[in-house]
């Protein structure tokens, strides 16, 4: 179960490792972990920051197949703007970038505080434990102790483009 049109990392991982797409029965994504728990599907794409927690909560130890372990290393969700916006409003663009960067940096340094803030002001959809799991998973993905938040590697973007081709 994957989102076939918007899941290039997993598709590239399978193709690069000898799994022809036509050999897979891909079903529309339900975003319901019951489908993996009850065996409706053999595998499904998930967010490392969310579904592993939900599966463990249900007593299921997830077996994670990560594209990065198979040579596919894409950036995740990114904010983008146009060259026009950058040139026409450079101060606004820089201020927005700094604000996002500082916000993520603060969140990475104060996960307990941010999780409690989310619960108090924004959403009670997840528990404190779930939010802290998300924070830890995000930290592992972002690696703020190794890379400046917001850093983008041009060679990595070229690699991503080549993989698409």
N, C-alpha and C positions, 0 to 999 in steps of 0.2 A: 504494500500500500504506500504509494507516494504520489506527490503532485507532479505528474509527468512533465508538464510544460514549464514548471518553475523549480525544478530540482536538479540543476546541472551537476552539482557535486556528486550526488549519488549515481546519476547516470554515467558520468565520466569514470567514476570508480569501477563500476560494473564493466563497462566497455573496455577500459584500459587493462582490466584483469581477466579478459577473455569470456565475459558473459554477454552473449549477443542479446540485445533488447527483445528480439522476437521470441526468445525462449522464456520470457517472463510473462506471467499473467498479472498485469498491473490493474489494480482496482482503484476507483476514486477514493480519495482520502476522507475519512470520517472525522479525524482528530479525536477519536474515542479509543482510549486504551483498552476498553473491553474487547475490541477486535483482536488484539494481540493476546490478551489474557485468556480468552475463551477459545483461541485457535481458529477464528474466522479467517485470519491471514497469518502467513508464516513470518512476515516481517513488515515493519512500517517505519517510515521516517518520523523522527521526533526532534524536539528541541532538547539539547543536552541540559538546558537550564530548567526543564519542567517535567517532562514525562518520566525520566528515570526516578525522580522523587515519588511521583504518583504510583509507579509500578512497585517500588519498594514498600510504599505505604500499604499496598494490596498484598504484600508478601511474595512478590515476584521479583527475583533478581534479574535485571535486564542484561542481556547479552548485547553489548554495543559494538557495532561495526562502523568504525569512523573512517570517512574518506581520507583524512590526513594520514592514517596508518597505511594507506594504499597509494600514497603519492599525490593526492589531490588536496591542495591547500588554498582554498578560496577565502576571501574576506567574507564576513557575514553581512548583516544589515549595515548600511552606510548612509550617511546624509550627503547629498550632492546639491550643487547649485550650477547655474550657468555662468559662462565666461562674461556674459552681459552683466549679470548681477555683481560679479566680482569687480569688474571695471567701473560700473556705474555707482556702486555703493561699497567701496573697499572698507571703509570704517565699520559699516554695519556688518559686512561679511566677517571681518576679523573679530568684531565684538561677539557675534553669534558663535563663532568657532571657539573663542576663549571661554564663553559661558558654558557651552556644551562640555568642553574639555575639563573645566573646573568642576562642573557638576558630577561628571563621571569619576574624576579623581577623588572628590569628597565622598562619593558613594562607596568607592573601593576602600577608602580608609576608615569609614564609619558604617559598616553594614548593619549593625544592630540598630543604630539610630535611624537609619533610612528605612529599615524594615518596619520599625515601630511607627515612623511617620506615615508610611504607606497605609498601615492598618488604621491609624487614627484619622487620617484626612481623606484618603482616596478610595481604598477598597478593602473589604474584609473577605474577599473571594478566596484568598489563600491564608494559611496559618503563618504565624511567625516563623516556625520551623521551615516551612516551604519557602518563604521569602529568603531566609538565611541560606538555604540550599541553593537557591537561584543566585544569590550574591557570590557564594563560593564557586559555583560553576562559571559565572561570568568572569570572576577573577582569574580562573584557570585559562579561560579563553583569551582574555585581554592581556594578561601578563604585565600588569602595570609596573612591576618592579624591574622588568627588562626593557620595556618599550614605553616611550612617551605616549600617553593617550592621544589618539588622533593621528598617530604616525602612519603613513602609507608608503609602501615600498613600490617604486615604479616597476622594478623587475617582476615583482609578484603580480602586478596588474597585467604585464605583458604575458606572463605565464598563464594567467586566467584567460586572456584573450586567445592565446594559442590553443588552449584546451577546448574552448568553444569551437574554434575552427576545426 
